[in-house]
């Protein structure tokens, strides 16, 4: 089936009381693995390409400085991979832009094939955030594409998103934001953090989600609530990386128990990126530990060199530039590269499969209405 917008997936999650995991991908192999594991559990799927992931998939290995042209190319590459493995899938699939930094980035994603976009105006004053988000909504909804905004600031680091301290979302401001922008979903700040260093025993301010949900219900406003910075940072994976020579410290996530407790409080979409990065990096380290002869391989040996040189890093994008044709287009020139692709796919499935079960989206695929972009555009117009 064709890719669908975010709105129908959020409608099903809200109606049936579960949360939909949203998983970031930065390579063709990751997209393939995310789709396959969702199919196995008969879960709807949300694949996310962050703004800078588009830059990386567009061939810019220095993705922090990716150009708009890189992002346009990368958006098309990610969308092509998702269509390749998802268009004939029995489950509904959304391709969502994570942390679009400006209007042009959102347009690039939509033109590239994304069916949902996030515009992150959270660093702007309220009225400027409203105006930017409203501009994206007008453009996207006319094309049947769903939109997520953000209100409040999450501490931590993720790609170009950085803040030292959190600013919690004001529930009354959140309701006003929905009214003024017409967004389908809103990322809120209620105690989560970007990155792998969230601190031990984080307690979420679930009353913020409860208040927003109650106000939206009272006003009769549709609005999905999104939990960003929600990776669990499994300690067993962190420990395994360090045993294999990594140098990760102060790596702690949001506990599964806290995230699950937030679902009945009104959280409908939970974003996860760091967990996948950790599992993939662990698998590559294991591979070279088990197969030392591969450390001098002409095709994948340079990956080992980067793993050794940058032991404090865990983002696979740091290590995968030696095989960019594989990252961007899925090309597998030899068995050594096939082995690395296997490391990537197994890492994705380990993390994503666990969270599909924990968040409760398994078996929910038949509950999602198969609404295409043209039909969604008509509904937005008539709303």
Helices and strands as residue ranges (DSSP letters): H 6-16, E 20-24, H 28-41, E 45-50, H 51-57, G 63-65, H 68-86, E 93-100, H 103-112, E 116-119, H 126-141, E 146-151, E 156-158, E 161-163, H 171-181, E 185-188, H 206-219, E 224-227, H 235-243, H 256-263, E 267-272, H 274-290, G 292-296, H 301-309, H 316-319, G 321-323, H 324-329, H 335-359, G 365-367, H 373-382
